[in-house]
Amino acid sequence: MLLSFKTALIPNNRQITAFRKASGVARHAYNWANAQIKDILATQKEGEKLKLPSAIDLHKRLIAEVKSEHIWYYEVNKNIPQKALADLRQAW
């Protein structure tokens, strides 16, 4: 006999806000990094082998270029954009 448990999240208003901030930061980081990779691929010349940046390289650039401009990145955990960049790198 198999048993299972069904769990439902019932977040309060603060938790809903935190979820929305986290998903917004993840979406922004993913889209920013995707544009960076597309720019690198667009500059690739015929027959040239180009190395795509790793998730760590993308995260270093994100911290240097984007995080200083968008202070709302500091309102969420640092793992959120890191995971988004890792997911993007795996997709590529």
Summary of the structure (lengths in Angstrom):
residues: 92
radius of gyration: 17.5
end to end distance: 41.8
largest distance: 60.4
contacts: 203
relative contact order: 0.18
helix: 66%
strand: 0%
